[in-house]
Amino acid sequence: MIITQETQIQVDIELVWRAWTESARITEWFAPAADIEAREGGKFELYFNPADKRSMSTAGCTILKYEEPHVLAFEWKGPDPFADTMNRSGELTWVEVILAPEPEGTRVTLKHHGWKDSADWQAARSWHVKAWEDMLASLKSRMESGQGVLCCQ
């Protein structure tokens, strides 16, 4: 029941890594505000509604694995409509981002783990399949545009 999404980005692996692990960069393509402490055990908090950081956020989530520049894993909270299903302490899902250098750039593989098998969990999982697809498309588009903070060291 793992969600797996992949894309290839025609950008160097170090820049893709920084796009995931620096607050100032992740806000260019993923969420409007973020607080990331780039280390195992550090914060991985994204705020999709910065005016209310408890709503539509990953507040309280931490980095589970940090192997620069290849593997980043972090706890995940779903959006508010799925909060009662997947945002309970001890029942959080987790996301693993695996980066691999390729001759034409970087292969990004995203795996979202921890899904359960009820109807509510299946609805949340279906929503996330599309959301992760859109998010990776945003990352690819922004990084390959050659403009902004994501394209440069």
C-alpha positions in Angstrom: 0.0 0.0 0.0 3.0 2.3 -0.3 2.5 5.3 -2.6 5.5 5.4 -5.0 6.0 8.4 -7.4 9.1 9.1 -9.6 10.4 11.8 -11.8 13.7 12.7 -13.4 14.9 16.3 -13.0 17.5 17.7 -15.3 19.4 19.3 -12.4 22.4 18.3 -10.3 21.6 16.1 -7.2 23.0 18.6 -4.7 20.5 21.3 -5.9 17.6 18.8 -5.7 18.7 17.8 -2.2 18.8 21.5 -1.1 15.3 22.0 -2.6 14.0 19.4 -0.1 16.1 20.3 2.9 16.2 24.2 3.1 13.2 26.2 4.2 13.9 29.0 1.8 14.0 26.6 -1.1 11.1 24.2 -0.3 8.8 27.3 -0.1 9.5 28.0 -3.7 7.7 24.8 -4.9 5.9 23.0 -2.1 4.4 25.1 0.7 4.2 28.8 1.3 6.1 28.6 4.7 8.4 26.0 6.3 10.6 25.3 9.2 13.2 22.6 8.4 16.1 21.6 10.6 18.3 19.7 8.2 19.3 16.8 10.5 18.0 13.5 11.8 15.5 14.4 14.5 15.1 17.9 13.2 11.9 19.6 12.3 10.1 19.0 9.0 7.3 21.4 9.3 5.4 22.7 6.2 2.6 25.3 6.5 0.1 25.4 3.7 -1.9 28.1 5.6 0.8 30.2 7.3 -1.8 32.4 9.0 -2.8 29.4 11.1 0.2 27.1 11.5 -1.9 24.4 13.3 -4.2 24.1 10.2 -3.1 22.4 7.0 0.4 21.8 8.2 3.0 19.1 9.2 3.6 20.9 12.6 5.4 18.6 14.9 6.8 16.3 12.2 10.5 15.4 12.3 13.2 14.1 10.0 13.6 10.3 10.5 16.5 9.8 8.1 19.0 12.2 6.7 21.7 10.8 4.4 22.9 13.7 2.3 22.4 13.9 -0.7 20.6 10.6 -1.2 17.9 9.8 1.4 15.5 12.0 3.3 12.7 10.5 5.4 10.2 12.5 7.4 6.9 12.1 9.3 3.8 13.3 7.5 0.5 14.8 8.5 -2.3 14.9 6.0 -4.5 17.9 5.2 -7.3 18.9 7.6 -10.0 16.8 5.9 -8.0 13.7 6.9 -6.7 14.9 10.2 -8.9 12.6 12.3 -7.7 9.6 10.2 -3.9 10.2 9.8 -2.7 12.9 12.1 -2.9 11.2 15.4 0.3 10.9 17.5 1.8 7.4 17.1 -0.1 6.8 13.8 1.6 9.2 11.5 2.6 8.1 8.0 6.1 8.8 6.7 7.6 9.9 3.5 11.0 8.7 2.0 12.6 10.7 -0.7 15.4 8.9 -2.6 17.7 10.9 -4.9 20.0 9.1 -7.4 22.3 10.9 -9.9 21.8 10.1 -13.5 23.6 11.2 -16.7 20.8 13.7 -17.4 20.3 14.9 -13.9 18.6 13.4 -10.8 16.1 10.6 -10.4 13.6 11.4 -7.5 11.7 8.6 -6.0 9.1 9.4 -3.4 7.6 6.6 -1.2 4.8 7.4 1.2 4.6 4.6 3.9 2.3 3.7 6.8 -1.2 3.5 5.2 -3.9 1.5 6.9 -6.8 -0.4 5.2 -10.0 1.3 6.3 -12.3 3.3 3.9 -11.1 6.6 5.6 -7.4 5.6 5.1 -8.1 4.6 1.5 -9.7 8.1 0.8 -6.6 9.8 2.3 -4.3 7.6 0.3 -6.1 8.3 -3.0 -5.9 12.1 -2.3 -2.2 11.8 -1.6 -1.5 9.9 -4.8 -2.6 12.9 -6.8 -1.1 15.4 -4.4 2.4 13.8 -4.6 2.1 13.6 -8.4 1.3 17.4 -8.6 4.1 18.2 -6.1 6.8 16.4 -8.0 5.6 18.1 -11.2 6.0 21.4 -9.4 9.5 20.6 -8.2 10.5 19.5 -11.7 9.0 22.5 -13.4 10.5 25.0 -11.0 13.9 23.5 -10.9 14.2 23.1 -14.7 13.0 26.6 -15.4 16.4 28.1 -14.9 15.0 30.9 -12.8 14.9 31.7 -9.1 16.6 30.3 -6.1 16.1 26.6 -7.0 18.3 26.7 -10.1 21.4 28.0 -8.5 23.9 27.3 -5.8 
